Amino acid sequence: MPNDSTATFRAARDFLLAHRDDYDAAYSRFAWPDLPEFNWAGDWFDHLATSQPTVDALWLIEPDGREQRLTYAQMSERSRRLAGWLAGQGLRQGDRVLLVLGNCVPLWELTLACVRLGAVIIPATTLLSTDDLRDRVQRGEARAVVAHGADAPKFAGIADECLRIAVDGDVADGWLAYPDPDSLDPWDGDTDTAADDPLLLYFTSGTTAQPKLVEHTHTSYPVGHLSTMYWIGLQPGDVHLNISSPGWAKHAWSCVFAPWNACATVLIYNFARFDAAALLEIMVRTGVTTFCAPPTVWRMLVQSDLAGHDLALREVVAAGEPLNPEIIEQVQRVWGLTVRDGYGQTETTAQIGNPPGAPVKPGSMGRPLPGYVISLVDPVTDEVGKDGEVCIELARRPVGLMTSYRDDSEKTDDAMRGGFYRTGDVASLDDDGYITYVGRADDVFKASDYRISPFELESVLIEHPAVAEAAVVPSPDPIRLAVPKAFVVLSADHEPTRETALDILRYTRERLAPYKRIRRLEFADLPKTVSGKIRRVELRTDEAASVGQVRPRSFAEDDFPELKTTS
């Protein structure tokens, strides 16, 4: 029988499902469920395993055609047995477990097992270096490490005191082999977890500084992702495909909590190298109904044959970075579907978005999602207005907000000062309540006393057929203080020549106001975090340090008399 926590959670979830096409009602009437105690695995996932046991919870497809499909009932029982085995190895409630795994069934089994035990999960990407892993083990105070057998050497000397489990491959000395959960003894040692007990510790991507350690609880992510479920438009029985890598928050958003809140199937196509045609064929064969991908993937998809596939898609969304309007227009033209943008952080669940059934304004992130009260706060005066830092009102604190930056009270206090959680992102608000992203507070700069949004200029740049990626930063200038400079990665079949630079600069001049004009351009690779986000801070620092230097493959307006610069 469902307990009180299950019933309370389900009521909140069902309310959002019932109002998926009525944003005004969903936003004005939704209330976060009051759950003093909650264990998402025992109170919710097991309920689905009992009520809808034959629905596929996970469908994993390898590039060579191998598949694994596990129902809610199977995942429930396998994770329960695995939790018993972990307890037998000495893992206890509150112990921290570093999960360094790719897309494999054990990743989901272990996630559920740790939730059951009350163990704290530290997700990490397999791309981390040994130094990165050392930082995760030490700052995360890991009690256990789970990794692929091939990655065991990375942990030599940095996790010797930890319980170490190898999921596949050779089992190194001191490591335990990951067991087949079906071979383990049944276990019924459910753990009672309070709503505010820690569940997840996420290291941020570190676009501007050392990664911060974000703490989430047994409600902030499992329950908080009701807002994400609503934004995506997930329904029971959906087949949901999300393109993101394990170890990062977006993977938990759309490959664990949001779809399993809805009783949908998580579909994973475990490609080693992105292939748009192969992905589209998988989507046709599996009947994907809801699809989420970052802008980088959408940009690659629109260069493929979108019209040549008979898809069952109902909802398409994008997150990770703002989606450029021309991508939305291309998908709408071919598929008749609107790619709906959404916004959130590692520190939160989905805060802002364009939900199903609501009008979409291309270029806008949308409106605050149910459960989130958003204000734009002037970073200098702290006045609330139509331009400023995206902030969450703490007087009506959403469940989906982190508790703190673990073991860093100074950073926590700074982020939570003045009655707001401050995201560090700058945006503008229109008269209809739609919020448009301007940029990271650290990335927005002034040129001739005008405020410049790198994202706005980058959106124009990538419309040019020669531009695959771009990042805009301030370049020191003796007259204007700074001018916009674009660092450009070229598309295939384009060369970093004077002619290409001229064509790009001419193209942007025709589409940007004079004060926003890109006045310098350099063809270069873009520095990125492990998660793939551009580190503009490196570009800014490098540009400031190179004033007066002659840089190869770098051009300025003054190099082109044919542009006839007038401002």
N, C-alpha and C positions, 0 to 999 in steps of 0.2 A: 504494500500500500504506500502511495506517496506520502511523505511527511509534510510538516508545515512549511519547511524551507522549499521543498519541491513545488508545492502548490503556490506559494508566494512568488517564486521566480517565474513559474509558468504563466501566472496571471499577467505579469509585466510583459513577458515575451509575447503572449497571445494578443495583448492590447496593440502592440506595435505591428504584429502581423495583420491584424484586422484593419489597421489604419495606414497601410503601406502607401495608399494613393491619396491620403488626406493629410498633408503636411500640417495644416493649421491645427487640426484636432490632435494629431500625434504630438506636436510640440507643446500645445497649451495644456494638455491633459495628462501627459505621461508623468509618472512618478517612479523614481528608482525603488525597487523592492527593499523593504526593511528586513535585513537578514542578520541577526546577531551571530548566528552560526551558519556556516555553509561549506560544503565540500562538493565541488562541481562534479567530480567523478562519481561519488556515491549518491548525491542528492539529485543530480540531473542526468548524467550520462547513463547510469544504471536504470533510471526511470525510462529512458528511451529504449534501452536494451530490452526492457520488459514489455513496453507498450508497442514497440515497432521493431521487433527483433530481426526481421529479415531485410530491413533496409541496409544497403551498403553504407558503412561509415567511411571506408577508405578504399580507393581504387588506384593502385600504383602501376604505371605502365613504363617499362624500360624501352630504350630505343631499339633493342633487338627483338622486341615483340613480347617478351615475358611480362606476365601480369600477376598481380596479387589483389584479391578482393576480400575484404573482411567486413562482415555485418556489424551492426551495433552490438548484437548479442555476443559475437565472437570477440570483438575488441574489449567488451566489458569483462568477460571471463579471463581472457589472456592477460589483461592488465592487472586484474585482481590476483591471479596466480603469481605474476611477476612481482607485485608488491610484497607478497608473502616471502618470496625468495630474497628480495632486497632486505627485508626485515631480518631474515635469517643470516644475512651477511653483516648485520650490525647497524644498518641504516635506520636512523630514528627521526622522529618528527623534529623539524627545525634544521636538520643536517642539510648542507648545501651540495648540490650535485651539478657538476659541470658537464653539459651535454655538447659534445663536439661531433655532430653527426650530419651526414647529408640526408637526402630524401630516401629513407628506408623505413620499413614497417616498425622496427624497434624505436624509432624516434617518437612515434605516436603512442606506442605501448608504454614507453618509459615516461612520457609526459603524463599520461593517465595514472600510471603506477605511483609517480611521485606526488601527484595531487592527492591520491588516496592516503598515502603515508603522512602527508603534511611536510614532506621534504621540500626544500627550496631549490628551484630549477634555475641554473645559470646557462641559458642558451648561448652557443658560440658557433661561428662559422668554421668550416674545415680549412678555410684559406688563411687562418691566423698563423703567424710565425711563432717560433719557440718563445721569443721575447714577449709577444702578445699573450701567449698561453700562460707564461709565468705570471704576468700581470693579473690575468683572470683568476688563476689559482690563488695567488697571494692576496689580492684585494678582495676577491670573492670569498676567501676563507673556505675553499672547497674541501669537503669531507670525502667526496667521491668524484671520479672522472669516468665518463663513458665515451669511448672513441672507436673509430675503425681501427682494426688491428694494424693496418699500414701506417697509421699515424702515431703508434705507440712510441717510436724513437723520439718524437718531438717532446715528450714528457720526461725524458731521462733527466733525473736530478731535480725536477721541479714539482713532481707529484708523488714522490716516493712514500710519503706518509698517508696517501689517499687510498681508499678502496678503488681499484682500477679494473674496469670491465671492457673487454674487447668485443666488439659486435661481430666482426667478421675477419677473415684472413688468419694469419698466424697469431698465436697467442704468446706474447712475450713473457719472460720470467717475471713473476710478481703480479701478473694480470689474470683475471678470471674470464673464462669464455662466456659470452652471453648465451643463456639457455633457450631452448625451445619452450615457450610458455605453456604449450599444450602438454608438455611432459612433466610439468611441475605439479605439486600437490595443491588441491583447493585451499583457499584462504578466506577467512571471513573476519579478519582483524581490522575492521574499519576504524579510521581515526577521526575523532571529532576535531574540527578546525573552526576557530573563530573567524568572523568576517574579516578582521584586521590582522590575522596571522599572515606573515610573509609567505609568498608563493613563488614569485619570480624576481630575479635580479638581472636586469638587462644593462649591458654596456652600450652606451650610445655610439654612433658611428664616428664621432670625433672630427666633424668638419672644420671646427675652429680651434679646438684645444684637445687635451687628453680626454679620452672617453670618460663620461660620468657613469656612475653606477646607480641605476634607477630601480627603486623597490616598488613592487606591486604585491597585492594581497590576494586572498582567496575570493575576494569579490571584485577588486578593481579591474582585473582582466576578464575573468569568466563572466561576471555580471555586466561589467562595463561595456563589453562588446555587444550588448544589445543595441547600442547606437550604431555599431558597425554593421550588424545584421540588417538594421533598418535602412541604412544608407545604401548598401549593396542591393537590397530588395530580395533577399533570400527567403525562400519558402520551403516548407517540408517537402521532401522528395526531389529537390533540385539536385542537379549535378554541377558542382561548382569547381571551376578551374581558376587558380590564382598563380601568377608567375612571380615568385620571389624565392629567395634562398633561405634555407634553415639557418638559425642563429640570429636573425634579425627580427624585430618586432612585427613587421608586416607579415611574416610567415605565420606567426601566432594569430594575428588578426584574422587572416582569410584562409588559412589552412588548418586551423584548429577551432578557435572559440566561436567565431561568427557562424560558420556553417554548421557546427555541431550544436550550437544553440537553436538553430532552425530545424534540426534533424534532416540536414542535407548530406549528400555524398561529397566528400573531398576527393577530387580527381587530381592526380599528380602525373604529369608527363616528365619523366626524369631524364631530360636531354642533357648531354654533355656540352653540346654546342648548339646555340639557337638556330633553328631552321623553321622559317615562317610557314613554308608549304607543308612540312611534316606536322607542325602544330595544328594547322587548320584541318588536316586530314584526321587527326586524332579527335578534334572537336566534333567533326561530322560523325565519326564512327561511334563515339561514346554518348552523343546527344547532350553535349554541354548546354546548360540553360543559362548559367550566370558566369561571367568572365571578368576577372580583374587583372590588370597589368600596369606596370609603370610606363611613363611616357616613352622611355627608350624603346620598349617592346612595341608600343603602338606605332612609333615612327618606322620601325622595321616592317611591321605588318602592312601598313598602307603602301609600302613599296612592292608588295606581293599581289597575287591575283585574288583579291578579296571577293570578287564577283563570281569566281569559279567554284564556290562551295555552298552546298545546301545545308545551312546551319539551323540549329534549333534554339539559338540564343534568344533570350528575353531581356536580359539586363547586361550592360557592359559598363564598366567603371574603370577609373584610373586613380592612382595614388602614388605617393613617394616624392614627387615633385609636381609643380603645376603643369597642367596639360595645355599645350598651345592650341589656340582656336582652329587653326587650319586642319589639325588632325581630326577634331570633332566634325568639321564640315565634310572631310573626305569619307569618314566612316558612315555618316548620315546619308551621304549621296549613294553609297554602294549597298549598305546593309539596311538602311531605313531605321537605324537605331542610333540613339544619342549617347555618346560616351559621357558619363556623368562623373565629374571630378569630385574628389573628397580630400579632406585635410585632417591630419592628426599627427601625433608624435609618439616616440617611444614612451614618453612620460604620460600619455593619455591613450584613450581609444579614439574612434572617429569623432571629432568635435564639430566639424563644419562639412557640409556636403550638399549635393543635389540629389534628393531622394527620388524614387520612382514617382511618376505622375506629376511632378512639379516642373514648371517652366525652367529651362536652362538658359543662362546668359553666357555665351561663349567667353571664356577668359575669367569667369568668376568661379571661386571655389564653392559657391552656394550660400546657404544660410545655416545658422546654428542648428545642430541636430538635437532631437529630443534628449532632455536631461542636461544640456549644456547651455549656460548663460554666458554669452560672449560680449565683451566690450573692447573697443579700440581706445587705447590709453596713450596720451601724449607722453613720450619717454622723458621729457624735461619737466613739464608742468603737472603731470599725472591727471590732467583733465580728460574726461571721456568725450569723444567726438566721432567724427566720420573718417578720420585718418589717425593712425597710430599703431602701437604694438597690439597684436592679438593677445587678449587676456581673458582668463576664465574667472568669473566672479566666485570668490570663496565663500561668500555668505550663503550661496546656494551651491555648495561644493558638489560636483558630480562624482558618482561612484567610480567612474573610469579614470580619475586622476591619481597619479602615483602618491605614495605616502611621503617620500622624500628621496633625496640623493643620499644613498646609504653612506653613513660615516662621514658626511660632509655637511655639517649644519650651516656653515657659512654660505655654501652654494644654495642650500635649501631655503634659507632665510631670504637670500637675495631674490630667488625665483618666486617666493610667496609674499613679497612685501606689499604693504599698502592695501591688503584685502583682495589681491589678485594673484593668480598664477600667471606668470609672464612667459610667453612662448619664445620670445626672441625674434618673432617674425612680424613684419610690418605689412599692413593691409589698408584698404579703403572700403568704406561702406556707402552704398547708394541708397536712394530714397525707398527702394523696395525691400531693403534688408539684406541684399546680396553683398557678399564680401569678396573683394578681389585682392589677390596676393600681390604684394609689391616686391618683397625680398626679405632676406635675413637682415635684421637690424644692423649687423656688422657689414653687410654687403652694399646697402644703400649709401650713396655718396652724393656730394654736391659738386656741380660744375658750373662756374659763373653764377653761383648762388642759386642754381636750380637743383632740385632734388632729382636724382636719377635712379630709376629702378633697373638693375641689371636684367631682371627677368623680362621686362617689356622690350628691351633692345634685343635680347637673345631670341625672343619669339619672332621678331622680324628677320633676324639673321638666318634662322633655320628654315625659313620659307624659301631661301635661295637654293636652287638645286645643287650647288657646289658644296653646301655646308651640311655636314653630318651632325656636328656638335659645336657649341660655342659657349664661351664664358666672357662676360664683360666686367672689367674692373676699372678703377680710376688710374689714370696715368698722369703723373705730376706735370704741371704746365705753368710757366712763369706768369702768364697773363690771366688765365681762367682758374688758377689754383689746381684744377684737375680737368681732364677731358676723358670721355669714354674710350677705352681701348678694348678691342675684341680679340680674344684668342680663339682661333678657329681650327677645328679638325675637318678636313675635306672628305667629301663623299668619294666613292670609287670613281675612277676615270677622270678625276680632276687633279691638276698639278698646281703646286704652290708658286705660281708665277706672278709677275707684275700684272699681267692681263687679268688673271683671276681676282687678284686683290682689287683692281680697278672696278671690275664688274660688280663685286660684292659691295664696295663702298658706294658706287653709283646707285645700286639697287636700294640700299638702306636710306640714302639721301632722299629718294623719292617717296619714302614711306614714314619718315620720322621728322618731327618738328626740328628746326635748326638748333635749338638748345639741347636736343637729345642726340644730335648727330654723332655717329661713330667716326672719330677723327684719326684713329690709329688702329692698325690691324696686324696681327702676327699669326702665321701658320705654325702651330705647335701642338704637341700632345697636352692633354689636360690632366693635372694631378688629381687623383681621386682617393677616397677612402676605400677600405676593403669592401664596403657595401655598395660602392659604385657612385657615391655622391661627389660632386666636384668640390675640391678644396680651393675656393676662391681666395682664401686667406694666403695660401702659398703664392698664387699669382700676384696678389696685391703687394706682398712683401718683396717678391722678386722684381716687380716692376718699379717699385720705389727705390730699390737698391741699384737699378741699372740706368738711372738718369744720365744722359749724355753718352751712353755706350752705343756702339753700332751693333745691332742684333740681326743675325741672319734671318731671312724670311719675314722681316718686319717692314711695314709700310706706313706712311702717314699721308694725310691729304695733300700736304705740300709737295709730295713726290709726283703729283698728278696735275699738271697745269690744265689738262682738259676738263677737270672737274669745275674749274672757274669758281673757286671758293669765294663766297660773298659774306660769310659770317663766321 
